[in-house]
Amino acid sequence: MTTINVSKARADLNRLLDQAVKSRKPIMICGKRANGVLISEEDWSAIQETLFLLGIPDMRKSIKDAISEPLSRGKSTIKW
């Protein structure tokens, strides 16, 4: 993960945003009071969707069970 200080990040925010979108890798921004991470909107949405799905009771088990079944059954068994 790339790490950059707040002053440099502020001066070059457009380039950093382009880099985060293109590389799909987070950028750590370090400041005197706190640190943060810059990621693309697409990556943020994917993280939010994953957290939502994992918050549904038994979703993780249902996905694991479905993955272990052969595709030849022709029917999805993921239970919502």
PDB file of N, CA, C and O in Angstrom:
ATOM      1  N   MET A   1       0.841  -1.168   0.000  1.00  0.00           N
ATOM      2  CA  MET A   1       0.000   0.000   0.000  1.00  0.00           C
ATOM      3  C   MET A   1       0.891   1.237   0.000  1.00  0.00           C
ATOM      4  O   MET A   1       1.850   1.330   0.766  1.00  0.00           O
ATOM      5  N   THR A   2       0.565   2.163  -0.852  1.00  0.00           N
ATOM      6  CA  THR A   2       1.278   3.432  -0.908  1.00  0.00           C
ATOM      7  C   THR A   2       0.931   4.262   0.324  1.00  0.00           C
ATOM      8  O   THR A   2      -0.223   4.302   0.749  1.00  0.00           O
ATOM      9  N   THR A   3       1.926   4.918   0.888  1.00  0.00           N
ATOM     10  CA  THR A   3       1.715   5.798   2.032  1.00  0.00           C
ATOM     11  C   THR A   3       2.225   7.191   1.680  1.00  0.00           C
ATOM     12  O   THR A   3       3.310   7.339   1.117  1.00  0.00           O
ATOM     13  N   ILE A   4       1.432   8.215   2.018  1.00  0.00           N
ATOM     14  CA  ILE A   4       1.790   9.589   1.706  1.00  0.00           C
ATOM     15  C   ILE A   4       1.316  10.484   2.861  1.00  0.00           C
ATOM     16  O   ILE A   4       0.320  10.179   3.517  1.00  0.00           O
ATOM     17  N   ASN A   5       2.030  11.580   3.104  1.00  0.00           N
ATOM     18  CA  ASN A   5       1.587  12.462   4.190  1.00  0.00           C
ATOM     19  C   ASN A   5       0.486  13.400   3.685  1.00  0.00           C
ATOM     20  O   ASN A   5       0.315  13.592   2.481  1.00  0.00           O
ATOM     21  N   VAL A   6      -0.246  13.971   4.623  1.00  0.00           N
ATOM     22  CA  VAL A   6      -1.398  14.811   4.314  1.00  0.00           C
ATOM     23  C   VAL A   6      -1.043  15.993   3.416  1.00  0.00           C
ATOM     24  O   VAL A   6      -1.781  16.301   2.480  1.00  0.00           O
ATOM     25  N   SER A   7       0.064  16.648   3.688  1.00  0.00           N
ATOM     26  CA  SER A   7       0.443  17.820   2.889  1.00  0.00           C
ATOM     27  C   SER A   7       0.650  17.447   1.431  1.00  0.00           C
ATOM     28  O   SER A   7       0.165  18.139   0.536  1.00  0.00           O
ATOM     29  N   LYS A   8       1.366  16.359   1.189  1.00  0.00           N
ATOM     30  CA  LYS A   8       1.595  15.922  -0.197  1.00  0.00           C
ATOM     31  C   LYS A   8       0.297  15.459  -0.843  1.00  0.00           C
ATOM     32  O   LYS A   8       0.059  15.712  -2.024  1.00  0.00           O
ATOM     33  N   ALA A   9      -0.547  14.774  -0.057  1.00  0.00           N
ATOM     34  CA  ALA A   9      -1.824  14.301  -0.588  1.00  0.00           C
ATOM     35  C   ALA A   9      -2.708  15.479  -0.998  1.00  0.00           C
ATOM     36  O   ALA A   9      -3.332  15.453  -2.058  1.00  0.00           O
ATOM     37  N   ARG A  10      -2.758  16.485  -0.174  1.00  0.00           N
ATOM     38  CA  ARG A  10      -3.564  17.684  -0.463  1.00  0.00           C
ATOM     39  C   ARG A  10      -3.100  18.328  -1.761  1.00  0.00           C
ATOM     40  O   ARG A  10      -3.919  18.744  -2.581  1.00  0.00           O
ATOM     41  N   ALA A  11      -1.800  18.410  -1.945  1.00  0.00           N
ATOM     42  CA  ALA A  11      -1.240  19.065  -3.128  1.00  0.00           C
ATOM     43  C   ALA A  11      -1.452  18.260  -4.405  1.00  0.00           C
ATOM     44  O   ALA A  11      -1.421  18.815  -5.504  1.00  0.00           O
ATOM     45  N   ASP A  12      -1.666  16.957  -4.263  1.00  0.00           N
ATOM     46  CA  ASP A  12      -1.734  16.088  -5.442  1.00  0.00           C
ATOM     47  C   ASP A  12      -2.950  15.168  -5.402  1.00  0.00           C
ATOM     48  O   ASP A  12      -2.875  14.025  -5.852  1.00  0.00           O
ATOM     49  N   LEU A  13      -4.067  15.655  -4.870  1.00  0.00           N
ATOM     50  CA  LEU A  13      -5.242  14.817  -4.660  1.00  0.00           C
ATOM     51  C   LEU A  13      -5.808  14.235  -5.953  1.00  0.00           C
ATOM     52  O   LEU A  13      -6.186  13.064  -5.980  1.00  0.00           O
ATOM     53  N   ASN A  14      -5.874  15.022  -7.020  1.00  0.00           N
ATOM     54  CA  ASN A  14      -6.424  14.500  -8.280  1.00  0.00           C
ATOM     55  C   ASN A  14      -5.621  13.317  -8.800  1.00  0.00           C
ATOM     56  O   ASN A  14      -6.191  12.315  -9.232  1.00  0.00           O
ATOM     57  N   ARG A  15      -4.301  13.431  -8.759  1.00  0.00           N
ATOM     58  CA  ARG A  15      -3.461  12.330  -9.231  1.00  0.00           C
ATOM     59  C   ARG A  15      -3.623  11.106  -8.342  1.00  0.00           C
ATOM     60  O   ARG A  15      -3.681   9.981  -8.837  1.00  0.00           O
ATOM     61  N   LEU A  16      -3.696  11.319  -7.031  1.00  0.00           N
ATOM     62  CA  LEU A  16      -3.865  10.203  -6.104  1.00  0.00           C
ATOM     63  C   LEU A  16      -5.193   9.485  -6.323  1.00  0.00           C
ATOM     64  O   LEU A  16      -5.259   8.257  -6.279  1.00  0.00           O
ATOM     65  N   LEU A  17      -6.245  10.259  -6.558  1.00  0.00           N
ATOM     66  CA  LEU A  17      -7.543   9.651  -6.829  1.00  0.00           C
ATOM     67  C   LEU A  17      -7.497   8.824  -8.108  1.00  0.00           C
ATOM     68  O   LEU A  17      -8.006   7.704  -8.145  1.00  0.00           O
ATOM     69  N   ASP A  18      -6.896   9.367  -9.145  1.00  0.00           N
ATOM     70  CA  ASP A  18      -6.732   8.608 -10.395  1.00  0.00           C
ATOM     71  C   ASP A  18      -5.946   7.322 -10.141  1.00  0.00           C
ATOM     72  O   ASP A  18      -6.289   6.268 -10.677  1.00  0.00           O
ATOM     73  N   GLN A  19      -4.906   7.405  -9.335  1.00  0.00           N
ATOM     74  CA  GLN A  19      -4.075   6.240  -9.018  1.00  0.00           C
ATOM     75  C   GLN A  19      -4.886   5.178  -8.281  1.00  0.00           C
ATOM     76  O   GLN A  19      -4.787   3.991  -8.593  1.00  0.00           O
ATOM     77  N   ALA A  20      -5.681   5.598  -7.310  1.00  0.00           N
ATOM     78  CA  ALA A  20      -6.487   4.649  -6.538  1.00  0.00           C
ATOM     79  C   ALA A  20      -7.507   3.946  -7.429  1.00  0.00           C
ATOM     80  O   ALA A  20      -7.745   2.747  -7.282  1.00  0.00           O
ATOM     81  N   VAL A  21      -8.107   4.692  -8.350  1.00  0.00           N
ATOM     82  CA  VAL A  21      -9.093   4.110  -9.259  1.00  0.00           C
ATOM     83  C   VAL A  21      -8.417   3.145 -10.230  1.00  0.00           C
ATOM     84  O   VAL A  21      -8.906   2.036 -10.447  1.00  0.00           O
ATOM     85  N   LYS A  22      -7.308   3.560 -10.806  1.00  0.00           N
ATOM     86  CA  LYS A  22      -6.633   2.744 -11.818  1.00  0.00           C
ATOM     87  C   LYS A  22      -5.979   1.501 -11.216  1.00  0.00           C
ATOM     88  O   LYS A  22      -6.099   0.413 -11.780  1.00  0.00           O
ATOM     89  N   SER A  23      -5.300   1.640 -10.101  1.00  0.00           N
ATOM     90  CA  SER A  23      -4.547   0.518  -9.533  1.00  0.00           C
ATOM     91  C   SER A  23      -5.407  -0.396  -8.673  1.00  0.00           C
ATOM     92  O   SER A  23      -5.031  -1.539  -8.413  1.00  0.00           O
ATOM     93  N   ARG A  24      -6.575   0.108  -8.222  1.00  0.00           N
ATOM     94  CA  ARG A  24      -7.461  -0.639  -7.318  1.00  0.00           C
ATOM     95  C   ARG A  24      -6.761  -0.980  -6.005  1.00  0.00           C
ATOM     96  O   ARG A  24      -7.113  -1.952  -5.337  1.00  0.00           O
ATOM     97  N   LYS A  25      -5.761  -0.166  -5.642  1.00  0.00           N
ATOM     98  CA  LYS A  25      -5.034  -0.344  -4.386  1.00  0.00           C
ATOM     99  C   LYS A  25      -5.267   0.878  -3.506  1.00  0.00           C
ATOM    100  O   LYS A  25      -5.250   2.008  -3.993  1.00  0.00           O
ATOM    101  N   PRO A  26      -5.485   0.656  -2.207  1.00  0.00           N
ATOM    102  CA  PRO A  26      -5.699   1.788  -1.303  1.00  0.00           C
ATOM    103  C   PRO A  26      -4.428   2.614  -1.114  1.00  0.00           C
ATOM    104  O   PRO A  26      -3.316   2.116  -1.290  1.00  0.00           O
ATOM    105  N   ILE A  27      -4.613   3.876  -0.755  1.00  0.00           N
ATOM    106  CA  ILE A  27      -3.500   4.780  -0.482  1.00  0.00           C
ATOM    107  C   ILE A  27      -3.659   5.286   0.951  1.00  0.00           C
ATOM    108  O   ILE A  27      -4.669   5.901   1.290  1.00  0.00           O
ATOM    109  N   MET A  28      -2.662   5.024   1.782  1.00  0.00           N
ATOM    110  CA  MET A  28      -2.683   5.466   3.180  1.00  0.00           C
ATOM    111  C   MET A  28      -2.240   6.920   3.227  1.00  0.00           C
ATOM    112  O   MET A  28      -1.189   7.280   2.697  1.00  0.00           O
ATOM    113  N   ILE A  29      -3.055   7.748   3.868  1.00  0.00           N
ATOM    114  CA  ILE A  29      -2.727   9.157   4.047  1.00  0.00           C
ATOM    115  C   ILE A  29      -2.494   9.382   5.539  1.00  0.00           C
ATOM    116  O   ILE A  29      -3.402   9.206   6.351  1.00  0.00           O
ATOM    117  N   CYS A  30      -1.274   9.773   5.888  1.00  0.00           N
ATOM    118  CA  CYS A  30      -0.879   9.918   7.292  1.00  0.00           C
ATOM    119  C   CYS A  30      -0.785  11.385   7.675  1.00  0.00           C
ATOM    120  O   CYS A  30      -0.155  12.183   6.981  1.00  0.00           O
ATOM    121  N   GLY A  31      -1.414  11.726   8.777  1.00  0.00           N
ATOM    122  CA  GLY A  31      -1.372  13.087   9.291  1.00  0.00           C
ATOM    123  C   GLY A  31      -0.851  13.101  10.713  1.00  0.00           C
ATOM    124  O   GLY A  31      -0.596  12.050  11.301  1.00  0.00           O
ATOM    125  N   LYS A  32      -0.694  14.296  11.266  1.00  0.00           N
ATOM    126  CA  LYS A  32      -0.212  14.430  12.639  1.00  0.00           C
ATOM    127  C   LYS A  32      -1.262  13.956  13.637  1.00  0.00           C
ATOM    128  O   LYS A  32      -0.921  13.376  14.669  1.00  0.00           O
ATOM    129  N   ARG A  33      -2.545  14.200  13.336  1.00  0.00           N
ATOM    130  CA  ARG A  33      -3.612  13.846  14.276  1.00  0.00           C
ATOM    131  C   ARG A  33      -4.272  12.510  13.980  1.00  0.00           C
ATOM    132  O   ARG A  33      -4.782  11.856  14.889  1.00  0.00           O
ATOM    133  N   ALA A  34      -4.267  12.098  12.713  1.00  0.00           N
ATOM    134  CA  ALA A  34      -4.970  10.864  12.345  1.00  0.00           C
ATOM    135  C   ALA A  34      -4.496  10.376  10.983  1.00  0.00           C
ATOM    136  O   ALA A  34      -3.847  11.106  10.234  1.00  0.00           O
ATOM    137  N   ASN A  35      -4.829   9.149  10.683  1.00  0.00           N
ATOM    138  CA  ASN A  35      -4.529   8.548   9.382  1.00  0.00           C
ATOM    139  C   ASN A  35      -5.837   8.181   8.693  1.00  0.00           C
ATOM    140  O   ASN A  35      -6.865   7.997   9.344  1.00  0.00           O
ATOM    141  N   GLY A  36      -5.784   8.077   7.370  1.00  0.00           N
ATOM    142  CA  GLY A  36      -6.953   7.678   6.593  1.00  0.00           C
ATOM    143  C   GLY A  36      -6.519   6.882   5.385  1.00  0.00           C
ATOM    144  O   GLY A  36      -5.329   6.748   5.100  1.00  0.00           O
ATOM    145  N   VAL A  37      -7.503   6.356   4.679  1.00  0.00           N
ATOM    146  CA  VAL A  37      -7.226   5.545   3.496  1.00  0.00           C
ATOM    147  C   VAL A  37      -8.082   6.050   2.348  1.00  0.00           C
ATOM    148  O   VAL A  37      -9.282   6.266   2.513  1.00  0.00           O
ATOM    149  N   LEU A  38      -7.470   6.238   1.187  1.00  0.00           N
ATOM    150  CA  LEU A  38      -8.162   6.655  -0.022  1.00  0.00           C
ATOM    151  C   LEU A  38      -8.367   5.429  -0.897  1.00  0.00           C
ATOM    152  O   LEU A  38      -7.411   4.740  -1.254  1.00  0.00           O
ATOM    153  N   ILE A  39      -9.642   5.160  -1.244  1.00  0.00           N
ATOM    154  CA  ILE A  39      -9.951   4.054  -2.152  1.00  0.00           C
ATOM    155  C   ILE A  39     -10.940   4.561  -3.194  1.00  0.00           C
ATOM    156  O   ILE A  39     -11.551   5.615  -3.019  1.00  0.00           O
ATOM    157  N   SER A  40     -11.092   3.815  -4.267  1.00  0.00           N
ATOM    158  CA  SER A  40     -12.031   4.207  -5.313  1.00  0.00           C
ATOM    159  C   SER A  40     -13.467   4.004  -4.841  1.00  0.00           C
ATOM    160  O   SER A  40     -13.723   3.224  -3.924  1.00  0.00           O
ATOM    161  N   GLU A  41     -14.387   4.701  -5.467  1.00  0.00           N
ATOM    162  CA  GLU A  41     -15.803   4.553  -5.144  1.00  0.00           C
ATOM    163  C   GLU A  41     -16.259   3.121  -5.418  1.00  0.00           C
ATOM    164  O   GLU A  41     -17.056   2.568  -4.659  1.00  0.00           O
ATOM    165  N   GLU A  42     -15.765   2.527  -6.482  1.00  0.00           N
ATOM    166  CA  GLU A  42     -16.129   1.149  -6.826  1.00  0.00           C
ATOM    167  C   GLU A  42     -15.689   0.182  -5.732  1.00  0.00           C
ATOM    168  O   GLU A  42     -16.441  -0.720  -5.361  1.00  0.00           O
ATOM    169  N   ASP A  43     -14.476   0.365  -5.216  1.00  0.00           N
ATOM    170  CA  ASP A  43     -13.992  -0.495  -4.137  1.00  0.00           C
ATOM    171  C   ASP A  43     -14.804  -0.278  -2.863  1.00  0.00           C
ATOM    172  O   ASP A  43     -15.126  -1.238  -2.164  1.00  0.00           O
ATOM    173  N   TRP A  44     -15.137   0.972  -2.557  1.00  0.00           N
ATOM    174  CA  TRP A  44     -15.944   1.279  -1.372  1.00  0.00           C
ATOM    175  C   TRP A  44     -17.314   0.596  -1.473  1.00  0.00           C
ATOM    176  O   TRP A  44     -17.796   0.015  -0.501  1.00  0.00           O
ATOM    177  N   SER A  45     -17.930   0.671  -2.646  1.00  0.00           N
ATOM    178  CA  SER A  45     -19.231   0.028  -2.846  1.00  0.00           C
ATOM    179  C   SER A  45     -19.131  -1.484  -2.667  1.00  0.00           C
ATOM    180  O   SER A  45     -20.014  -2.098  -2.069  1.00  0.00           O
ATOM    181  N   ALA A  46     -18.065  -2.082  -3.180  1.00  0.00           N
ATOM    182  CA  ALA A  46     -17.874  -3.521  -3.037  1.00  0.00           C
ATOM    183  C   ALA A  46     -17.712  -3.913  -1.569  1.00  0.00           C
ATOM    184  O   ALA A  46     -18.258  -4.925  -1.130  1.00  0.00           O
ATOM    185  N   ILE A  47     -16.970  -3.121  -0.821  1.00  0.00           N
ATOM    186  CA  ILE A  47     -16.793  -3.384   0.612  1.00  0.00           C
ATOM    187  C   ILE A  47     -18.138  -3.290   1.328  1.00  0.00           C
ATOM    188  O   ILE A  47     -18.467  -4.147   2.149  1.00  0.00           O
ATOM    189  N   GLN A  48     -18.907  -2.260   1.023  1.00  0.00           N
ATOM    190  CA  GLN A  48     -20.215  -2.085   1.660  1.00  0.00           C
ATOM    191  C   GLN A  48     -21.155  -3.244   1.337  1.00  0.00           C
ATOM    192  O   GLN A  48     -21.881  -3.719   2.211  1.00  0.00           O
ATOM    193  N   GLU A  49     -21.143  -3.695   0.086  1.00  0.00           N
ATOM    194  CA  GLU A  49     -21.995  -4.823  -0.310  1.00  0.00           C
ATOM    195  C   GLU A  49     -21.589  -6.097   0.426  1.00  0.00           C
ATOM    196  O   GLU A  49     -22.445  -6.848   0.892  1.00  0.00           O
ATOM    197  N   THR A  50     -20.293  -6.336   0.528  1.00  0.00           N
ATOM    198  CA  THR A  50     -19.804  -7.511   1.250  1.00  0.00           C
ATOM    199  C   THR A  50     -20.234  -7.471   2.708  1.00  0.00           C
ATOM    200  O   THR A  50     -20.711  -8.473   3.242  1.00  0.00           O
ATOM    201  N   LEU A  51     -20.070  -6.327   3.354  1.00  0.00           N
ATOM    202  CA  LEU A  51     -20.479  -6.196   4.750  1.00  0.00           C
ATOM    203  C   LEU A  51     -21.981  -6.411   4.920  1.00  0.00           C
ATOM    204  O   LEU A  51     -22.417  -7.035   5.888  1.00  0.00           O
ATOM    205  N   PHE A  52     -22.766  -5.896   3.985  1.00  0.00           N
ATOM    206  CA  PHE A  52     -24.209  -6.088   4.041  1.00  0.00           C
ATOM    207  C   PHE A  52     -24.557  -7.568   3.934  1.00  0.00           C
ATOM    208  O   PHE A  52     -25.330  -8.090   4.737  1.00  0.00           O
ATOM    209  N   LEU A  53     -23.981  -8.242   2.937  1.00  0.00           N
ATOM    210  CA  LEU A  53     -24.292  -9.658   2.735  1.00  0.00           C
ATOM    211  C   LEU A  53     -23.861 -10.507   3.920  1.00  0.00           C
ATOM    212  O   LEU A  53     -24.571 -11.432   4.314  1.00  0.00           O
ATOM    213  N   LEU A  54     -22.703 -10.198   4.489  1.00  0.00           N
ATOM    214  CA  LEU A  54     -22.238 -10.964   5.639  1.00  0.00           C
ATOM    215  C   LEU A  54     -23.067 -10.682   6.893  1.00  0.00           C
ATOM    216  O   LEU A  54     -23.014 -11.442   7.860  1.00  0.00           O
ATOM    217  N   GLY A  55     -23.828  -9.595   6.873  1.00  0.00           N
ATOM    218  CA  GLY A  55     -24.696  -9.278   7.998  1.00  0.00           C
ATOM    219  C   GLY A  55     -26.020 -10.027   7.964  1.00  0.00           C
ATOM    220  O   GLY A  55     -26.757 -10.021   8.950  1.00  0.00           O
ATOM    221  N   ILE A  56     -26.334 -10.672   6.842  1.00  0.00           N
ATOM    222  CA  ILE A  56     -27.567 -11.454   6.741  1.00  0.00           C
ATOM    223  C   ILE A  56     -27.336 -12.792   7.435  1.00  0.00           C
ATOM    224  O   ILE A  56     -26.391 -13.507   7.102  1.00  0.00           O
ATOM    225  N   PRO A  57     -28.193 -13.139   8.400  1.00  0.00           N
ATOM    226  CA  PRO A  57     -27.994 -14.407   9.122  1.00  0.00           C
ATOM    227  C   PRO A  57     -27.881 -15.599   8.164  1.00  0.00           C
ATOM    228  O   PRO A  57     -28.670 -15.737   7.229  1.00  0.00           O
ATOM    229  N   ASP A  58     -26.908 -16.437   8.409  1.00  0.00           N
ATOM    230  CA  ASP A  58     -26.654 -17.681   7.657  1.00  0.00           C
ATOM    231  C   ASP A  58     -26.220 -17.469   6.206  1.00  0.00           C
ATOM    232  O   ASP A  58     -26.091 -18.445   5.467  1.00  0.00           O
ATOM    233  N   MET A  59     -25.992 -16.225   5.775  1.00  0.00           N
ATOM    234  CA  MET A  59     -25.585 -15.987   4.390  1.00  0.00           C
ATOM    235  C   MET A  59     -24.231 -16.624   4.088  1.00  0.00           C
ATOM    236  O   MET A  59     -24.062 -17.249   3.041  1.00  0.00           O
ATOM    237  N   ARG A  60     -23.271 -16.472   4.991  1.00  0.00           N
ATOM    238  CA  ARG A  60     -21.943 -17.016   4.771  1.00  0.00           C
ATOM    239  C   ARG A  60     -22.001 -18.538   4.578  1.00  0.00           C
ATOM    240  O   ARG A  60     -21.373 -19.078   3.669  1.00  0.00           O
ATOM    241  N   LYS A  61     -22.756 -19.216   5.437  1.00  0.00           N
ATOM    242  CA  LYS A  61     -22.894 -20.679   5.337  1.00  0.00           C
ATOM    243  C   LYS A  61     -23.589 -21.059   4.035  1.00  0.00           C
ATOM    244  O   LYS A  61     -23.195 -22.028   3.386  1.00  0.00           O
ATOM    245  N   SER A  62     -24.611 -20.315   3.649  1.00  0.00           N
ATOM    246  CA  SER A  62     -25.342 -20.595   2.422  1.00  0.00           C
ATOM    247  C   SER A  62     -24.434 -20.463   1.197  1.00  0.00           C
ATOM    248  O   SER A  62     -24.500 -21.280   0.278  1.00  0.00           O
ATOM    249  N   ILE A  63     -23.595 -19.437   1.190  1.00  0.00           N
ATOM    250  CA  ILE A  63     -22.668 -19.245   0.072  1.00  0.00           C
ATOM    251  C   ILE A  63     -21.655 -20.378   0.027  1.00  0.00           C
ATOM    252  O   ILE A  63     -21.386 -20.924  -1.042  1.00  0.00           O
ATOM    253  N   LYS A  64     -21.087 -20.738   1.179  1.00  0.00           N
ATOM    254  CA  LYS A  64     -20.113 -21.836   1.223  1.00  0.00           C
ATOM    255  C   LYS A  64     -20.747 -23.141   0.761  1.00  0.00           C
ATOM    256  O   LYS A  64     -20.129 -23.896   0.011  1.00  0.00           O
ATOM    257  N   ASP A  65     -21.964 -23.412   1.197  1.00  0.00           N
ATOM    258  CA  ASP A  65     -22.654 -24.641   0.783  1.00  0.00           C
ATOM    259  C   ASP A  65     -22.880 -24.656  -0.726  1.00  0.00           C
ATOM    260  O   ASP A  65     -22.687 -25.684  -1.375  1.00  0.00           O
ATOM    261  N   ALA A  66     -23.287 -23.518  -1.282  1.00  0.00           N
ATOM    262  CA  ALA A  66     -23.543 -23.438  -2.723  1.00  0.00           C
ATOM    263  C   ALA A  66     -22.264 -23.605  -3.529  1.00  0.00           C
ATOM    264  O   ALA A  66     -22.279 -24.219  -4.596  1.00  0.00           O
ATOM    265  N   ILE A  67     -21.165 -23.069  -3.032  1.00  0.00           N
ATOM    266  CA  ILE A  67     -19.892 -23.187  -3.743  1.00  0.00           C
ATOM    267  C   ILE A  67     -19.448 -24.649  -3.815  1.00  0.00           C
ATOM    268  O   ILE A  67     -18.856 -25.072  -4.808  1.00  0.00           O
ATOM    269  N   SER A  68     -19.730 -25.406  -2.779  1.00  0.00           N
ATOM    270  CA  SER A  68     -19.277 -26.798  -2.735  1.00  0.00           C
ATOM    271  C   SER A  68     -20.135 -27.734  -3.581  1.00  0.00           C
ATOM    272  O   SER A  68     -19.748 -28.881  -3.804  1.00  0.00           O
ATOM    273  N   GLU A  69     -21.279 -27.276  -4.053  1.00  0.00           N
ATOM    274  CA  GLU A  69     -22.136 -28.118  -4.886  1.00  0.00           C
ATOM    275  C   GLU A  69     -21.694 -28.055  -6.340  1.00  0.00           C
ATOM    276  O   GLU A  69     -21.278 -27.003  -6.826  1.00  0.00           O
ATOM    277  N   PRO A  70     -21.786 -29.204  -7.041  1.00  0.00           N
ATOM    278  CA  PRO A  70     -21.415 -29.202  -8.461  1.00  0.00           C
ATOM    279  C   PRO A  70     -22.407 -28.367  -9.279  1.00  0.00           C
ATOM    280  O   PRO A  70     -23.596 -28.309  -8.965  1.00  0.00           O
ATOM    281  N   LEU A  71     -21.898 -27.724 -10.328  1.00  0.00           N
ATOM    282  CA  LEU A  71     -22.740 -26.892 -11.182  1.00  0.00           C
ATOM    283  C   LEU A  71     -23.762 -27.711 -11.961  1.00  0.00           C
ATOM    284  O   LEU A  71     -24.770 -27.164 -12.408  1.00  0.00           O
ATOM    285  N   SER A  72     -23.528 -28.992 -12.130  1.00  0.00           N
ATOM    286  CA  SER A  72     -24.412 -29.834 -12.932  1.00  0.00           C
ATOM    287  C   SER A  72     -25.803 -29.987 -12.330  1.00  0.00           C
ATOM    288  O   SER A  72     -26.709 -30.481 -13.002  1.00  0.00           O
ATOM    289  N   ARG A  73     -25.994 -29.575 -11.084  1.00  0.00           N
ATOM    290  CA  ARG A  73     -27.332 -29.668 -10.484  1.00  0.00           C
ATOM    291  C   ARG A  73     -28.295 -28.693 -11.148  1.00  0.00           C
ATOM    292  O   ARG A  73     -29.512 -28.879 -11.114  1.00  0.00           O
ATOM    293  N   GLY A  74     -27.732 -27.651 -11.752  1.00  0.00           N
ATOM    294  CA  GLY A  74     -28.527 -26.721 -12.529  1.00  0.00           C
ATOM    295  C   GLY A  74     -29.465 -25.826 -11.730  1.00  0.00           C
ATOM    296  O   GLY A  74     -30.344 -25.183 -12.306  1.00  0.00           O
ATOM    297  N   LYS A  75     -29.296 -25.776 -10.452  1.00  0.00           N
ATOM    298  CA  LYS A  75     -30.205 -24.983  -9.630  1.00  0.00           C
ATOM    299  C   LYS A  75     -29.428 -24.365  -8.475  1.00  0.00           C
ATOM    300  O   LYS A  75     -28.662 -25.057  -7.804  1.00  0.00           O
ATOM    301  N   SER A  76     -29.613 -23.097  -8.241  1.00  0.00           N
ATOM    302  CA  SER A  76     -28.947 -22.432  -7.127  1.00  0.00           C
ATOM    303  C   SER A  76     -29.631 -22.795  -5.823  1.00  0.00           C
ATOM    304  O   SER A  76     -30.856 -22.883  -5.744  1.00  0.00           O
ATOM    305  N   THR A  77     -28.811 -23.003  -4.800  1.00  0.00           N
ATOM    306  CA  THR A  77     -29.386 -23.355  -3.500  1.00  0.00           C
ATOM    307  C   THR A  77     -29.084 -22.299  -2.451  1.00  0.00           C
ATOM    308  O   THR A  77     -29.211 -22.553  -1.253  1.00  0.00           O
ATOM    309  N   ILE A  78     -28.680 -21.099  -2.904  1.00  0.00           N
ATOM    310  CA  ILE A  78     -28.429 -20.039  -1.934  1.00  0.00           C
ATOM    311  C   ILE A  78     -29.775 -19.608  -1.366  1.00  0.00           C
ATOM    312  O   ILE A  78     -30.685 -19.230  -2.104  1.00  0.00           O
ATOM    313  N   LYS A  79     -29.884 -19.673  -0.055  1.00  0.00           N
ATOM    314  CA  LYS A  79     -31.137 -19.325   0.613  1.00  0.00           C
ATOM    315  C   LYS A  79     -30.996 -17.955   1.263  1.00  0.00           C
ATOM    316  O   LYS A  79     -30.056 -17.718   2.021  1.00  0.00           O
ATOM    317  N   TRP A  80     -31.925 -17.056   0.970  1.00  0.00           N
ATOM    318  CA  TRP A  80     -31.881 -15.718   1.521  1.00  0.00           C
ATOM    319  C   TRP A  80     -32.781 -15.686   2.648  1.00  0.00           C
ATOM    320  O   TRP A  80     -32.924 -14.648   3.294  1.00  0.00           O
TER     321      TRP A  80
END
